[in-house]
Amino acid sequence: EHGLVLDLTLAGRAYSATFLPEVALEQLWTRAETVQHLVRKAGVQEHISDALLRRIRLTRYRSSKFALAYREYATLSAAGTLFA
């Protein structure tokens, strides 16, 4: 599972958006639909043309999901080892 970060500059304005890995899977989107939704999430209002799509920079990343009880979170956070 990979997340995506979209970066795009149009008319001197920078746009950026990200989806966590599970978003596209949960929504049952194709790759093309995922990119279109990222463009809209970034705030781009113009028509999503082939020319616009060629200007997009996509970065794929992996993430990990962890679950812990609040008590565990508080203990690790207080000890400064939460993200160690």
N, C-alpha and C positions, 0 to 999 in steps of 0.2 A: 504494500500500500504506500502510495506516494502522495504528498501534498504538493500544491502548486502555488507559486508566487508569480503574479503577472506584473510586469513593468512596461509602461508605454508613455511616450512623450508626444503630445499633439499640440501644435501651435505654441510651443514653448512651455506648456503645462505638463507636469509629471502626474501620471496616474499609477496607482498600485493597488493590488488586492491579493488576498490569499484564501485558499480553501484547505482545510485540514484533509488528510487522506480519506476519511470516511464520508465526506460530503457527497462527492460524485457517485460513490457506490450506493449510498442511502437513497439518493434521488434518482438512481437508475439512468443517469445522463451518459450520453456518448462523449467521446473526447471533444468533438466539435461543440456540443452543447455546453460542456464544462467551460471551455474557453469563452464562449459567448456570455455565460453567466458571470464569469470573472470580469469580463470587460464592463458589464453593467454594474457589478459590485464596485468596481473601481471608480464609477461615476461618469463614464463615457456615455454621452447621450446621442452621439451621431450614429448614422447607419454603420453597421458592422460589415464593411466591404472587404474584399480580398486584399486591397491595398492597405487597409487598416490592420488586418490580421498579419500581414508581412512585417509590420513595424513592431509587433509585440515581442518582448523578451520573456520567455517562460523559464522559471527555475523550479526544478523538481527537488523535493526533499523528503526525507524519511523522518517520522516522528514515533515516539513511544508513548504509550498510555499506561499510567499506573493508577492504582486505586489504593487508598489507605484511609483509615478512620481518622476523624478530626483529632483525636487524642494523639495518634502517631504523628500527624502533621504538626501539631503544636509542639510536641517534644523535639522533633527533628528541626523545626524552625528555630526554636529557642536555643538549641545547641549549635546552630549555624551549619548544620550538615544536611539540610534539605536538598541542596543541589550539588553536593560534593561528589 
